[in-house]
Amino acid sequence: MLTSRSAVRRPPEPVRAPTPELPASLPRIRRLGRVRLPVTLGHRPWATAYRMPNGRVVWCVRLWQDGSVVRAVVSTAVVRSYAERSGLARLLAEVEALAEPEGGACPTVA
């Protein structure tokens, strides 16, 4: 059996060199969850909530615009306002549950 010279010089497996793990203290973007936005009767895109390293929650929504899909990043206030104006109480409750502060609801002081 003949082998080419380039095949002989190649390492047996193309594996990356080991890299150290990222430190746990590095702030990361976390995916919180997603909800369906009833835009029209036949169009209900997913809205995915992400918590940014600074604590803000943003929503990524894929919408149709001019015959193609366009990603839009909006704030929680925009999604909440849409749910309120449309009378979608269940959607509003889901948005509130996902977008609450990291420690949960703030306790009331007596």
JOURMO-V751815 format. One record per pair of residues at least 6 apart in sequence whose C-alpha atoms are under 6 Angstrom apart, sorted by sequence separation. I is the first residue (numbers start at 0). J is the second residue. If there is no record, write none. Layout:
i=I j=J
i=I j=J
This chain:
i=37 j=43
i=50 j=56
i=62 j=68
i=36 j=43
i=49 j=56
i=62 j=69
i=35 j=43
i=36 j=44
i=49 j=57
i=61 j=69
i=35 j=44
i=48 j=57
i=61 j=70
i=82 j=91
i=35 j=45
i=48 j=58
i=60 j=70
i=34 j=45
i=47 j=58
i=60 j=71
i=34 j=46
i=47 j=59
i=59 j=71
i=33 j=46
i=46 j=59
i=59 j=72
i=33 j=47
i=46 j=60
i=58 j=72
i=32 j=47
i=33 j=48
i=58 j=73
i=32 j=48
i=57 j=73
i=31 j=48
i=57 j=74
i=31 j=49
i=30 j=49
i=29 j=49
i=29 j=50
i=28 j=50
i=28 j=51
i=28 j=52
i=27 j=52
i=26 j=52
